[in-house]
Amino acid sequence: MTDQALSSVRVLELAGGISSAFGGRLLSDLGASVTTVDRADQSLRVPADNSAESSLLREYLNWDKTVVEVDTSIKGGALDVLLAATDIVLLGDDLATLNTWGVDPLSLSQQRPELTVTVVTPFGLTGPMAEWPATELIVQALSGLLTISGVQGREPLMRGLQQSAYAAGINAAYTSLASYYATLNGHEGALIDISRREVLSSELVLNTPYYTSMGALQSRLPVTKDIFFTGAPMPVSDGLVTMQINNRIGIESFAEVFDDPRFADPRYGSADGRLRHADELAAMVNEHLSRWQARPFFEHVAELGMLAGFVQTAEQLLACPQLEAREAWREVTVEGTTYRLPANLIRATPNSTFAPKQEEVA
């Protein structure tokens, strides 16, 4: 737990899919008291199997929370007691599952107008698709993101992992807090309706305006041999690195990176020139990169103020000095095995921490 800023906030998490669980996890990281409910009559928390992978994800999403088991088939039972003693209710991610809990978000909001009720579903609580089931691939496809994912002439590429679920969880956390703090100033709470699909569609800041204003379709990136434009990963001795140029950092800058004046040749100064001489440029780059390892190359280029990156493996992530310095990992033990999981996703440091000490002022 990074801070106690939300120590007075009480959060109840129900029907827990990844989004609502992750939203609760973020609030818990900031000190909120989060109670997550498992069903005694039927465990529906995601994922529901008993594999080690399932246990690890449950541990990651639920640490610093209080997990209670409740029989939701009993009217007026423990679930009602929990609902009566909370400030924020997080629900989701599947409407069909949510309906089996016997908790209607709209009715709950009407009965307790001071309460913040946040619901995360694939398509939202209203509309003709509200009750449709969905996987991550379906959500990403219907959001429009796959239109611009990948390269031209090939099939779209889905983003890795459960991107929409975690992005929606972040939105659930901050919108819930906004509503809760409004109640502290005498306003009513809110029923917050978050659609995972719409969270991803909100990233299309150019795609839909292009079509609306010009009838133009923003498509996937063209296939090009200009490696300095695309930033396509290139092999080094122990992995892959990327290099890029922009209007401020031109390809001539890489003459210093590689200590090779050939990269400052004016023939490579334009996109057209780089395409016409793509093969010789690639040969020059490969000649140098074959002598480099990924991290040293990245650090060398970064120290020169230029653009580069490298594709980190899990082993390299765990050994990353930046993440280590920021205490980004937390060790947890599941079924006798200790794992390091991402932690401290949010850092909230009181301003007084940075204030000079009294003796320093004197």
C-alpha positions in Angstrom: 0.0 0.0 0.0 1.6 3.2 -1.2 -0.4 5.8 0.8 -3.3 6.3 3.1 -5.0 9.1 1.2 -8.3 7.1 0.9 -8.3 5.5 4.3 -11.8 6.8 5.0 -13.3 5.4 1.8 -15.2 2.1 1.9 -15.5 0.1 -1.3 -17.5 -3.0 -2.0 -16.7 -5.1 -5.1 -19.2 -7.6 -6.5 -19.5 -9.9 -9.5 -15.8 -9.4 -9.9 -14.4 -9.5 -13.3 -11.0 -8.2 -14.0 -12.1 -4.5 -14.6 -14.0 -4.1 -11.3 -11.3 -6.1 -9.4 -8.5 -4.0 -10.9 -10.4 -0.7 -10.1 -10.8 -1.9 -6.5 -7.1 -2.8 -6.4 -6.1 0.7 -7.5 -8.3 2.2 -4.8 -6.9 -0.2 -2.3 -3.3 0.8 -3.2 -4.2 4.4 -2.1 -5.5 3.2 1.2 -9.2 2.6 0.6 -10.9 -0.2 2.6 -12.0 -2.6 -0.1 -14.1 -5.7 0.5 -14.5 -8.1 -2.3 -17.3 -10.7 -2.2 -17.0 -14.3 -3.2 -20.3 -16.2 -3.6 -20.8 -19.1 -1.3 -23.5 -20.5 -3.6 -21.5 -20.2 -6.8 -18.0 -18.8 -7.2 -18.1 -16.5 -10.2 -15.0 -14.5 -9.6 -12.7 -14.3 -12.6 -11.0 -16.6 -13.3 -13.1 -19.3 -11.6 -10.9 -22.3 -12.1 -8.4 -23.6 -9.5 -5.2 -23.5 -11.5 -2.0 -21.9 -10.2 -2.4 -19.2 -12.9 -5.9 -18.5 -11.7 -4.6 -18.2 -8.1 -1.8 -15.9 -9.1 -4.2 -13.5 -10.9 -6.6 -13.6 -7.9 -3.7 -12.8 -5.6 -2.6 -9.9 -7.9 -6.1 -8.4 -8.1 -7.1 -8.9 -4.5 -4.1 -8.1 -2.3 -4.7 -5.6 0.5 -8.5 -6.3 0.2 -10.8 -8.1 2.6 -12.3 -11.1 0.8 -15.6 -12.4 2.3 -17.8 -15.3 1.3 -21.5 -14.5 1.1 -24.6 -16.5 0.2 -26.4 -14.2 -2.1 -29.5 -16.4 -2.2 -30.5 -15.1 1.3 -32.5 -12.0 1.0 -31.7 -9.3 3.6 -28.6 -11.3 4.5 -24.9 -10.4 4.7 -24.8 -8.8 1.3 -27.4 -6.2 2.3 -25.4 -5.5 5.4 -22.3 -4.9 3.3 -24.1 -2.7 0.9 -25.4 -0.5 3.7 -21.9 0.2 5.0 -20.1 1.3 1.8 -19.4 4.4 -0.2 -18.5 2.9 -3.6 -19.9 -0.2 -5.1 -17.9 -1.7 -8.0 -19.8 -4.2 -10.3 -18.8 -6.1 -13.4 -17.7 -7.2 -16.0 -20.5 -9.3 -17.5 -24.1 -8.2 -17.4 -25.5 -11.8 -17.4 -23.3 -12.6 -14.3 -24.2 -9.3 -12.7 -27.9 -10.1 -12.9 -27.5 -13.3 -11.0 -26.4 -11.3 -7.9 -29.8 -9.8 -7.5 -28.4 -6.3 -7.3 -29.9 -3.9 -9.8 -27.6 -0.9 -10.2 -30.3 1.6 -11.0 -32.5 0.6 -8.1 -29.6 0.7 -5.8 -28.7 4.2 -6.9 -32.3 5.4 -6.5 -32.6 3.8 -3.0 -29.3 5.3 -1.8 -28.7 8.5 -3.8 -25.5 9.2 -1.7 -23.9 6.0 -3.0 -21.5 5.8 -6.0 -22.4 2.7 -8.1 -19.9 1.9 -10.8 -20.7 -0.8 -13.4 -18.2 -2.1 -16.0 -19.6 -4.3 -18.8 -18.5 -5.0 -22.4 -21.0 -2.8 -24.0 -22.7 -0.7 -21.3 -26.0 -1.1 -19.4 -28.2 0.2 -22.3 -28.5 -0.3 -26.0 -29.2 -3.3 -28.2 -25.9 -4.9 -27.4 -26.0 -4.5 -23.7 -26.5 -8.2 -22.9 -24.2 -9.6 -25.5 -21.3 -11.7 -24.2 -17.9 -10.7 -25.4 -14.2 -11.8 -25.3 -11.3 -9.4 -25.3 -10.9 -10.0 -29.1 -14.6 -9.1 -29.7 -14.3 -5.9 -27.7 -11.2 -4.8 -29.5 -12.6 -5.6 -32.9 -15.9 -3.8 -32.3 -14.1 -0.8 -30.7 -12.5 0.0 -34.1 -8.9 -0.3 -32.9 -8.2 -3.3 -35.1 -8.7 -1.0 -38.1 -5.4 0.6 -37.4 -3.6 -2.3 -35.8 -0.9 -4.1 -37.8 0.3 -3.3 -41.3 -1.4 -2.8 -44.7 -2.1 -5.9 -46.7 -2.2 -8.1 -43.6 -4.9 -9.1 -41.1 -5.4 -6.8 -38.1 -3.4 -7.5 -34.9 -5.1 -7.8 -31.6 -3.4 -6.0 -28.7 -1.9 -8.4 -26.2 -3.5 -9.5 -22.9 -6.7 -8.1 -21.5 -6.2 -4.4 -22.5 -9.8 -3.3 -22.4 -10.4 -4.9 -19.0 -7.5 -3.2 -17.3 -8.1 0.2 -19.1 -11.8 0.0 -18.0 -10.6 -0.7 -14.4 -8.5 2.5 -14.4 -11.5 4.4 -15.6 -13.7 2.8 -12.9 -11.3 3.8 -10.2 -10.9 7.5 -11.1 -14.6 8.1 -12.0 -15.7 6.4 -8.7 -13.4 8.7 -6.8 -14.7 11.8 -8.6 -18.3 10.9 -7.7 -17.4 10.0 -4.1 -15.7 13.4 -3.6 -18.7 15.1 -5.0 -20.8 13.5 -2.3 -18.5 15.0 0.3 -19.5 18.5 -1.0 -23.2 17.8 -0.6 -23.9 16.4 -4.1 -25.7 13.1 -4.8 -23.6 10.1 -5.9 -23.8 8.7 -9.4 -24.5 5.5 -11.4 -21.4 5.2 -13.5 -21.9 3.1 -16.6 -18.5 2.1 -18.2 -18.3 0.2 -21.4 -15.1 -1.6 -22.2 -15.7 -1.2 -25.9 -16.2 2.6 -25.5 -13.1 3.0 -23.4 -11.1 1.6 -26.3 -13.1 3.6 -28.9 -12.1 6.8 -27.1 -8.6 6.3 -28.2 -9.6 6.8 -31.9 -8.9 10.5 -31.8 -8.0 10.7 -35.5 -9.7 7.7 -37.0 -13.4 8.8 -36.8 -12.7 12.6 -37.3 -10.8 11.8 -40.5 -13.8 9.9 -41.8 -16.4 12.5 -40.5 -14.7 15.5 -42.0 -13.0 14.1 -45.1 -14.5 10.7 -45.8 -11.0 9.3 -45.4 -10.3 6.0 -43.7 -7.3 5.9 -41.5 -5.7 2.5 -42.2 -2.9 0.4 -40.9 0.7 1.4 -41.4 2.1 0.8 -44.8 4.7 -1.9 -45.3 8.0 0.0 -45.7 11.7 -0.7 -45.6 12.3 2.6 -43.9 13.3 1.2 -40.5 14.0 4.6 -39.1 10.4 5.7 -39.8 8.5 2.6 -38.6 10.8 1.8 -35.6 10.5 -1.8 -36.6 12.4 -4.1 -34.2 15.8 -5.1 -35.4 18.1 -7.9 -34.1 21.1 -7.3 -31.9 23.3 -10.0 -30.3 20.8 -10.9 -27.5 17.4 -9.5 -28.6 15.6 -6.8 -30.5 16.0 -3.0 -30.5 14.1 -0.1 -32.2 15.4 3.2 -33.5 13.3 6.1 -34.7 13.7 9.6 -36.1 11.3 12.5 -36.2 11.2 16.2 -37.2 13.7 17.1 -34.4 15.9 14.1 -34.5 17.1 13.2 -38.0 18.9 10.2 -39.3 22.2 12.1 -39.3 22.1 11.9 -35.5 22.8 8.2 -35.8 26.2 9.0 -37.2 27.2 9.8 -33.6 25.4 6.7 -32.2 27.3 4.4 -34.4 30.5 6.6 -34.8 29.9 6.2 -38.5 29.7 9.3 -40.8 27.9 7.4 -43.5 24.6 8.0 -41.7 25.0 11.7 -42.2 24.9 11.2 -46.0 22.3 13.7 -47.5 21.0 10.8 -49.6 19.3 9.4 -46.5 17.9 12.8 -45.3 14.4 12.3 -46.8 11.9 9.5 -46.6 12.1 9.0 -50.3 15.9 8.8 -50.1 15.8 6.3 -47.3 13.4 4.1 -49.3 15.6 4.2 -52.4 18.6 3.3 -50.4 16.9 1.0 -47.9 19.0 -2.1 -48.5 22.3 -0.4 -48.0 21.0 1.4 -44.9 19.8 -1.9 -43.5 23.2 -3.4 -44.2 25.0 -0.6 -42.4 22.6 -0.8 -39.4 23.0 -4.6 -39.1 26.8 -4.3 -39.3 26.7 -2.2 -36.2 23.9 -3.8 -34.3 25.5 -7.3 -34.5 28.1 -6.0 -32.1 25.7 -4.6 -29.5 23.5 -6.1 -26.7 20.0 -4.7 -26.3 20.2 -2.8 -23.0 23.6 -1.3 -23.5 22.5 -0.1 -27.0 19.3 1.4 -25.5 21.2 3.2 -22.8 23.9 4.5 -25.2 21.3 6.0 -27.5 19.2 7.5 -24.7 22.3 9.1 -23.2 22.8 10.9 -26.5 19.3 12.2 -26.4 18.0 10.2 -29.3 15.1 7.8 -29.8 15.6 4.1 -29.2 14.1 1.2 -27.2 14.5 -2.5 -26.8 12.0 -5.4 -26.5 12.3 -6.5 -22.9 11.8 -10.1 -21.9 10.3 -11.0 -18.5 13.9 -11.7 -17.2 15.0 -8.2 -18.3 11.9 -6.6 -16.8 12.6 -8.1 -13.5 16.2 -6.9 -13.6 15.4 -3.4 -14.9 17.2 -0.9 -12.7 14.5 1.8 -13.3 11.7 -0.5 -12.1 13.9 -1.6 -9.2 14.6 1.9 -8.1 10.9 2.7 -8.2 10.1 -0.4 -6.1 7.8 -1.6 -8.9 7.7 -5.2 -7.8 6.1 -7.1 -4.9 6.7 -10.6 -3.9 3.8 -12.9 -3.3 3.7 -16.6 -2.6 1.0 -18.8 -4.2 0.9 -22.6 -3.7 4.4 -22.6 -2.3 6.0 -20.6 -5.1 7.2 -17.0 -4.8 6.5 -14.6 -7.6 7.3 -11.0 -8.3 4.2 -9.1 -9.5 3.8 -5.5 -10.6 2.9 -3.2 -7.7 2.9 0.5 -6.8 1.1 1.4 -9.9 0.2 4.7 -8.4 2.4 6.8 -6.1 0.8 9.5 -4.0 3.3 11.2 -1.7 2.1 13.9 0.7 3.4 17.3 -0.1 4.8 17.6 3.4 7.4 14.9 2.5 9.1 17.5 0.2 8.9 20.3 2.7 12.3 21.4 4.2 12.9 20.4 7.8 12.7 23.0 10.5 16.4 23.1 11.1 17.0 23.5 7.3 14.7 26.5 7.3 16.5 28.0 10.3 
